[in-house]
Amino acid sequence: MSIIHAAIDSIRSRVAEVMVGKQNVVDLLLTALLARGHVLIDDVPGTGKTKLANALARSIGTVFSRIQFTPDLQPADITGIFYYDQKEGKFVFRPGPLHANVILADEINRAVPRTQSSLLEAMEERQITVEGKLFSLEPPFIVIATQNPVELEGTFPLPEAQLDRFLLKVSMGYPEEDEEVQILQRFKEQDPLVSLQTAVDPEQLLQLQEEAARVHVAPPLLAYIVRLGAATRRSEHLALGLSPRGSLSLMRAAAAYALVQGRDHVLPDDIQYLFPYVASHRVMLRPESSVQDYTAAGLLQDVLQAVEVPVEGEGYERWS
């Protein structure tokens, strides 16, 4: 395990050469990467989302692609097209920006639903369809989508089916004042991305993903995850609770997060920490609850408080 943890620490260190602070966000991004999931970043422009995604891609030696989503963006603009090559005398496929490893889908809610749906297939199936022909997307593959929570005019909110495809929903937030000073100093002369070195290669990353899938989750913790999901479905203030897919996502995220933290087994704390990040975009408030100033974040904290946490040694097997 020491080699595995050294590799994860190396990725974290490389990203930290570009990003100042935000260690929790970096760890969440690593969690999604190792769990083979995708991330939705809900934040205002200028907080470092593009730099973070690019630094991650360079740290793991993969191809980075940024797609600026706009209302006029069509599915073919991101998946690719067949065009007639006069020299070859036949139709040739020209890959779109989805044919990369780390995809930054910038302001995804500005694209029309038809284009959003084309991204959905890539996220879920790791493949795209162009004119009836399937193209597999090479692993590792992660979509980091962003949306601006302030400027909502002219946007197309993501439907629940697509939100459910994101493993985690996170927010960058503004840096502290001392951190912002460090950012100015670090980027004063040269962008550190220019000289950023690779920490692991794609093959090593795939091995890390396989290791994350083998992290031990004790049966009582599996039952705890199920109880959390069931509690959201029973809530009188939620019209939509956590689905079984959401429970599965919480389990996979907890396993990957445990590995990122240097363990080969999941703890209850891992599940509690990740629960809001996994569930906040998967639950839906009832209209009357929204009027009464209830929030998804607050209701999820109520669920965490209400559901009994299994305690190691009290009739339960050891977590490890």
N, C-alpha and C positions, 0 to 999 in steps of 0.2 A: 504493500500500500504506500510505502514511502516514495516510490518512484511516481505513483499516480498523484499523490499530493504535491510533489515537487513540480510536476507538469502543470497542475492547476494554479499553484502559486506563481509559476513563471508567466502564465497567461495574465493573471491578475496584475503582476508587476509591470508587464509590458503596457497594459491598458492604463495603468496609473502614471506612466510616463507622459501620457497625453491628457488624461482626465485628472483634475484636482478634486480631491474629496470624492463624494458619491460612492463610497465603498459598498454601501448597501445596494445601490442600483447595479453596480458592476457584478456583485454576487448574484443578484436576481437574474441578470442577463446570462451569466455563466450557468445558472440553474436551468434556465430555459434551453440553453444550448445543449447541455448534457442530457436533458430530458427529451430532446428532439422536439421541442415545442417552439411556439412563436410568442412574440411580446407586443403588446399595444402600449405605447407611451402617450399618455394624455397630458400634454403640457404646452405652454406658450412657446413661441419661437425664441431662439437665441439661448437656450439653456444647455446646449451641447449634445443634442441627440445625434446629429450627423457625425460629429467627431467620435462619439462613443461607438457607434456602429462601425465606422471606418477603422477605428483602433482595434476593435475586436477582430474584424476580418484580417487585418494585417498581422495580428498576434498569432492567428492560427493558420496563416499561410494560404488563405482562400481568396476567391474573387469577390469583390465588393461591387454592388450595383445600387445606385440611387435612382428612384423613380419619383418624379414630381407629379402627384395626382392632381388633375384639373378636370373641369366638367367636359372638356372636349377630348379627353384621353379615351381611346378606343381599346378594346381587348387585344387587337392585333398589335397595338403599340407596345404592349408589354410581353406578349407571348411570342411574337415573331410572325413572319409571313412567308408564303411561297411567291417567288417572282420568277419571271421568265428570263433566263440567261441566254442572250443571243449567241454568245461564243460557244457555250455548251450545247445549245439547241434543246434545252429542257428546263423544266421548273426546278428551282433550287430553293432550299429553305434558308432564310436569314433569321437566326435566333434573336429574340427580343431580350430586354434586360432581366427577365425572370431567369434566364439561363446563367445563374451565378450561384454563389453559396450563401452569402450574407446580403439580404435584400433590405434596403431602407425604403419603405413605402411611405413617402412623405405626404402628410395631410390626406390620408386615405379617404376621409369622409367628403372630400371635394369631388371625387370621381362618381360617375353615374353608376347605378346598381349593376348594370350589365358588365362594366369593367371590374367592379368589386367582385362579382361572381366568378370572373375568370381567374382572379387571384385566389379565390376560395378553393378551386380545384387544385391549384399548385400547393397551397398550404396543407390541405388534407390528404391528397393523394400522392404528393411529390411527383406530379406529372402534369402535363398540359396537353390539350387537344387542339390541333390546328388543321382545319379542313378534313376532319375525320381521322387524322393520323396522330398517334400518341407519341409523346416525347418524354422520356424519364428525366427528372432533374437529379443531377449528381449530388450525393451526400458529401459532406454535411450541408443541410439546407435550413436556413432560419429566416423568417420574415420579421423585421422590426418595423412595425407600422406606427405612425404618429398621427395625432389629431389635435387641433387647437380647441380647447374647451371654451374659449372666449368668443372668437369670431365664428358664429354659426350660420350667418346669412349665406345663402347659396350653397349649403352643404347637404349631403345625403346621409343621414344617420345610418350606421351599420345595423343591419337586421340582427336579431338574436342568433340566428343560425351561423352568421359569420363571426359575431363576437365570441361564440362558444368555441371557435377554432383557435382562439388565442389562449395560450397556457396561463399567461400572467398579464395583468394590467398594472402599470407602474407610473410614477410621476417623478421627474428629475428634480423639480424645485429649484429655486434660486440658491446660489452659493452663499456661504457666510462671507462677511466683509474681508477677513484675512485670506480666505480661499480665493476670492475674486482678485485680490492683490497678487497672489501667486499665479493666477491665470494670466494676468497682464505681463508679469515678469517672464513667464514661460513662453509666451507667444510674441514677445517683443521683437526678437530678431528673426526667428525662424519657426515655422510650424513643426512641432516635434514629430508629427506623422511622417515627415519626409525621411527621417532617419530611423524610424521605428523598426526594430528587428523582430523576426518571427520567433515565437516561443515554442510552438509545436507545429508539426505538419498535419495535413488533413487525415492521414492514416492514423497518427497518434490520437487525434481527436476522436475518431470513430471508436478507438479502443476505450477511450474515456467514457464515451456514451454507453458502450457495452458494460463497463464497470458500474456505471450509475444504475443500470437496469438490474444489477445483481445485489445492490445494497439491500440489507435485510430490513423488512418491515414486519414487526411482530404482529401476530393475529389480533391482540387487543387494540393495537393501533389502527389496524384495518377496520375493526368494529367502531372505533372512535371516529374515523373519517366518515363512515356510513351514518353514524348518529348525527354528526354535524350537518350533513346533507339533508337528512330527514327532518331536522329541526327547521331548516330554512323552508321546506315544503309545507310545514305545519303553521308557519308564522301567519298570523291574521293580517299582517301589514304587507306581505309579499304576494304578488299575483303569480310570480314565477320563482320557484326555488332552484336549488342546485340540482342539476340532472345527474344521472349515473355517469355520464361522460365527465361531468365536473368533478365527481368523486374520484374517478380514475385519474384525472389531471392532478388533483391534490396529492394522490399517492405518488405519482411519478415525480412531481415537483419536490415533494418531501424527500424522496430517495436521492434525487440529484443534489438538493441543497445540503443534505447530510454529507455527501461526498465532497462538495465544495468546502464544507466546514471541517473536513479532515476525518470523517467518521465512516465506518462501513455499516452503520445501522441508524435507523431513524429514531428520534426522540419525540415525545409529545410536544416539546417546545417548537420543533421544526414545523409540525402541522399547524400549531396555533399561529406561528409567525406568518406562514404562507397563506393561511385561510382567506384573509381579506384580499390578497393579491390574486388568488385563484377565483374567488367567488363574486367579487364586487361587480364585474361586468356580466355575470351570468344570472344574476337575480334581477327581478323587476318589481318596483314598488306599485302598490295599488294606487289608483288616482286619489282616493280620499286620504291615503297616508301621506302622499306628497303634499297635499294641501295642509296637512297637520304638521308639516316640517320634519317628518321622519326622513332619515337618509339611509341609503344602503349600508354605508360604513357603520353608522350607529347600530343598525339592526344586526349586522354581522357580529359586532362586539357583544351585543346582547346574547346572541346564540353561543358565542364562546364562553360567556359567563354562565349560561344556563346548562350546558351539556357537561356532564361529569367527565373529568379527565382521568384516564387510567393511571394508577400509580404503581411503579415497579416494586415488586416485593409484597404487595398486598393481594395475594392470590393470583398474581399474573406472572408469566414467565419473564425472564430478563429480556430487555429490549435487544441486546446484542446476541 
